[in-house]
């Protein structure tokens, strides 16, 4: 037990977490030359293509230090704010953390946010100054920043380069010397925390756990506390590059478990595993339930695929515990799910994974956030509105509250003006401005969450030439003047295109939505009016003209009344078609709403 160390790597995006993990694996001889590749732990195609970590990955290394053999359990974590739930779960399974800071970019917003997460869990922090070999590196200044942030000595900061392998030995020594060994008693009843799981189509659900007390043995009858179900441990083992089966795993160690569970719903991240015959008295307090930030509807293209989509979502939820979904139906799209995500990137990744891993082609509706509506009848009791169609009738509505966030932006002082005007455009209120150094500023804003959902991050990067870093945390609900903009196609409301928008922007955005839809919806045999409406008031209209056959083409000469008769006959046919005709909406149209709101704010 005293020879086990559990640690994770935390940092901002692109500060070199996965590369550092690669070097640690190389140095400890955990991978052979044949297995070596960049971003070794990122085993999803998506992660490799985008160069980002989406999932936290656990792996075990063995290292001999001063003649003694140590077992090091490493968890590599994502850096993006949308996957912070992954980070918080990884932190719960560790005693220490490597805080990686880029020597060229210094401390960024996500560095601070992940650090606070680690300190809340009483982790031992080892600061690592990465990328010191870059020509633009500024190690002295950044070391001072780290010392100010952590309150440690400058000698505690380890200069390293994950690319060249500089400082790796010092990092391993620090892990063994500074990070405490896990506490726990192998003699007590079994108590293990589930921190991740994955669905294997051949073996059922694979559960990743950290043993707090006791020992888990192969063939043992175990119990999941949350679901109160018993299983047999068919296989237990440790997580090397591949899974290594073991006879038992004792307190303090990290491993995997296969019980042959086929139902994804039976495993919950944060649950406690215990012995069925001698269960533990107190289950481990798991993780707090995830709070989704953004909601969108996901529908199958073919309604028959609804059940397949449900089982795909359940399997995906195993691997990504921050995904929340519940069934819903739409008049335009049939049956589907209302899903909660942690951000737009998270939503994009889920959509991609559904298509790649489960071959599900889906339609995603316009993303929105969760609002609280209060009616005049009961002004104290909030109605939760996740979908714009759930908003009560304006005549019964008292007021609407929307979620606000505290946004922290760290940037170079040259871009302060641009960032302020961007945030004020997005209805933000500046609350604080602190100069960290003469050249770096920390700005704090209170902003509506709905305003940062779509394109805020991209535009922030554009106005700051890529130098600004962004982090946010929810701060509660505030009253806002919001209205529901409905889109009517051929006088029929399309519920999937409805959006809740601030009153000041509603008319502008409604107009742009109509223009965009006119471009995207293909022409039919009849005129299609596209209208944007707030309640009964039409605020904008565009018309898609009908495709018309030239019925008078074969008339040459003769009386005009013959042509008139043919045109009248065509007109009557078009009118009848308009009554019964249905309009097919392409997938791009659902995303057009986002683009139209983007362009309105840019002008």
C-alpha angles and dihedrals in degrees: 000000000000088000094060124095123184116194142153135206117237129182146125121285114294097007091123108265097142093043090051089050088052091053093048090052091048094048095048090047092240092138131045123230089255093056095047118116136140116277088015095177094049097090099167118094088225092057092052095046095050096034092230133116112239100169128042110241126208122207135166124227132186120215133175113220122179091344095309127108116234131189113218119194109199126191116192111206136200120255103207118103090233091066098045090119088065089054094049091052093049092049090055090061095052142071097204143025137207107223105206118200124184110237091215100045100033122201115350133189097266091048088062095043094051091044091056089050090054094046091051087059092048094244122168106244121216110189115216121192103210132193095029088151093066116110089229093050118125103191099169095052095043091048088056089051091052092048090051091048099046102027090229130132121272089239089062091064110092114213110216146158114213090193098057098027095245114158096008093123091051090050092052091048090050091050091055097041102038106032111078120236113254117270120227143111119247090198095061124088113286115277118171131166120222107220100167143000139190134198117239112190091212101042105026122232117358111205122204114206145169116223110227098175135000129014132282115214133193112264092017118143106241136182133216105220097206097053094028091223127140125224139166119247097238092178135005127179149134128278112247118151084296124022114276113203116223134185092235143353119214136205116302096025131109122225149142132259132204117196101162092252108165098178111084092202092066095070121067124184109240093032122134122240114209141166113278094215097042107023123190117257097224122037117217115264101250128207124301113260113268118254110218115219102191129039128200136162117245114198132178114244088229114044090217090068092064096107092045088052090051094053090044090053092049091051091047091049089059090061096037110038093182092071113100123185141169131180120265137163132220129198090224100041107026121221122358143123136283104223130195119213135181093234145328095284089052090052092049091050093049091051091049093047092050089054097043105036100033101023091233117153106208140180116224120205126216109298117237139165131248117270134190115229123195122200126211089239093059109015094171099055116076121217110212110231112196094155125046090229089063092065110115121244112285091238092061096037119108101180142324127229123204130198118261128200135202105234119202115198123183115194147145113282091242091071100046094104094050092048093048093052090048092052094045089051086056092054092259125156118212111231103170143009120190129176106221091184131350089274104034126068132190113211124191122199136177105221139168109257091224090065096057097043100087119032106345097108094050093048091047090055090048097051092045095043089241096305100108121091122200136204132165142190128190116253102182139264130318132186114261137174100246130166132188115241111204124197116217120199114192087348090302117115114236103212094194091063097049116116136186108231135174110263094241093058099035100094094045094048093043089055093049093047091055092048092049094048091050088059095046107040111082118238117262134199089270138045113275117203113205113201135180114208139182104206105311095338115100109216100178141011137191127173128215104211119230125254102245129197112221097244093176094057094100092050112094121170116336129099123332090227089072091057090044091052092052092048092049089050090051091047091053090049092050090049091053091047091051089056095052103023122111124209120228112218117208120224091248089065091066091055092043089077089064093049092048091054089047095053092047091059093046094058 
